[in-house]
Amino acid sequence: MRESPRTRRLRTDLRSLEKLRDDSSILDFTVPGALFGGPPESYLVRFRGRGFWRTDGASEILIREHHEVSIELGASYPRMMPDLSWKTPIFHPNISGSGVVCLGGYGTHWVPSLNLDELCVMLWDMIRYENFDVESPYNREAALWAKTQDAYRLPIDQRSLRDKVAGIAATPEEIAKPPITAAPRAPSDVLFIGSDEIVDAEIVEPEDPDILFIE
């Protein structure tokens, strides 16, 4: 019996996620309630890497290293966007407290050719704050925090989702290291880069504040 275009697409998505899982130390997934003999219509995707969260009523923003997202492929998929629901706590401008995910323009102008592995890359970039929009937030507190915070250098996790392919897969011990904070750059030294060498230079404070000498 010939398969429908939707069934073929579901099989393509499964293969793309399996390939992504092979290429990543960050992503894994399970298939709850899979149809017997048919391709999955729902996934529980897990990401292992740094993101932010906050407990109810607390002000401190914390690091979280385990994230779960439910992806439901409804009867209208791939013509319509999958149903996304965040299952673990997260503090992000474009994810509501109830787990509703905003994908920006994809929410109103879904692209049917976008495969699930590409969607997972977008979700991972949201987790690590490589991708966030503070102008049209679902979580206004997270948007304000993202605009004003200076404790963390973003993205909080430097790895791409296909980190095995990139050759920068991290060990659990490396992932558990304290968050990287932005260090101020000392203004007192200047480097001149010439064609043959790099020369250290020192700023000399002159008597006249309108003149700057470098030697």
N, C-alpha and C positions, 0 to 999 in steps of 0.2 A: 504494500500500500504506500502510495506516495505521501511524504510528509508535507505538512503545511509550511508556509514561509515562517510563521511564528515558531513552530517546533524546530525548524532548522536554525533559527536565530538563538533559541534557548540552548541548543547544543553548542553553537559557536561561543556563546557566553561562558558556558561551563568549561570549554577547552581554554578560553582566554584566562579564566580565573585559575585554572590548574597550572597553566604556564607561569602566571604571575606569582603564584605560591612557590613554585620552584625557583624563581628568580629573586625571592625576597626572604630575609630573615625576620621581617616585620609582620607580614600578613599570613593569616590562616583563615579557614572557613569551614563551616559544617552546613549540611543540607537538611534542615528539619522537615519532616513530612514529605520526603521525595516521592513522586509518583512512581509506581512500579513500572519499570521498563521505559519510562519517559524522562526527559531532561528536567532538572529542578526548576521550580517556579518561585522559590524563596531561598534565601541564604542568611546565615548569621556570620558576619565577617568580623574577625578579630584583628586588631592592630596592637603590636607590642612596641611602644616607643613613647617619647615624652609628649605630653600635652598638659593642659591646665584644668583644674577643677576647684570648686569651693563648696564647703559644706553649708547647709541651710542656716542662715542667720549669722554666718561668720564673715569676717572681713578679709582674712588671710587667703591669698591665692596659693594653691598647692600644686605640686607636680604629680601627675598621674601617668602610669606607664602601661595601663591595660585599658583598651577601648573596644566596645562592641556596637555594631550597627546592624540592624535588620533591614534586608532588602527584599521587598515583595514585588514580583513581576506579575502585575494584574493581567486580566484578559485582553486589555488594550495595548499592552506592551508588545513590540517596541514603538508603536505609534505614539504612546503616551509615556511619560516619565515614570520610573519605578517609585514605589512607596517606600520612603526612607524613614527609619525611626531609630534614634540614638538610645541605646539601652543602658549605658553606663554614664555616670556623672561627667559633665564637661562644662567648661566655662569658655564660651566662644561667642563673638558678636552675632554670628549667623546661625546659631543653633539655640532654640528656645529651651526653657527649663523643662518642658515636657518632652523634649527630644525631637521636635520638628526641625528639619534641616532646610535651609534656604541655599539654593545653588545659583543665586543671582539670575542672570538672563535665561539659564536653562529651565527655571521654574515656569516661565511664561512662553519660552520658545525652545521647547525640547527638541533635541537633534536625534532622530531615530538611529542614526549611524553610530552614535556613541556607545561603545561596548562597555561591559561591566568592569573590565580591567581598567579602562580609562576613568570610569566613575570612581573606582577605588583609589586611584592616584589622586583625584580631586579631594576625596574624603581625608586621605592621609595628609595632604597639604593643608587642609583645614585644621586637623588635630595639632600639627606642629607649628601653626601660625605662619606658614608660608603663604596661605591664602585666607584673607579675611577682609571684610568690607565694613567700615565703621560708619558709613554714611546712611545705610539703610539696614539697621540692625534688627535682629529678633530679640537680642539681649542687650539692652541699652547700658546696663552696668558693665558688661564685658567690653562693649565698644568704648566707653569712657576710660576704662582701665587700659585697654590696648593703646589708646591715643596718648595717655599721660604717663604710663609706667616707664621706668628707666632701670629696673632691676635685672631685666633679662634681655639678652641679645636674641632677636628673632630672625629666622625660625628657631624654636627652642630645641628641635632635633634636626641636625644637619643632613641626615641621610635621605636620599630619594627612596621611593618604595621598592624599586628594583636595585637594592643595595648590593646584592650578590653579583649582579652583572657589572655594577660600577666598581666592585672590588673594595667596598668600604663597610662590609658587614661588621657590626659591633658585637662584642661579647656581652653577656648579662652584667658583668662587672663594670664594663665601660658605660653601659646604659644607666647604671645606678649611680654614677658619679654625680656630685653636686651640680646644680645648674650653673651655666656660664653667665657671668655678669659682665656687662659692658665696662671696659676699663677706659678712663679718660686718657687722651693722648697728650703727652707733655709738649707744651708749646715752645720750650726753650731751645730745642735743637732743630737743625735744618739739614737735609741731605740734598746735595747736588749730584745729579746723575749725568755724567758726561759720556762720551763715546767709548772711553777706555777704562774709567774707574769711577768709584763712588767716593765722594769727598765729604768728610764731616765738617760741619760749619757751626760756629757759635755766635749767638746773637749778643752783641755788645750794647749795653744801655748807654745812650749818649746823654749829654747834658741837655740838649735841645730835644724835647719829647716828640717833635714833628719829624725828626730824622732818625732813621734806623740804619745802623752799621752791622754788617755781617763779615766776620773774618774767619 
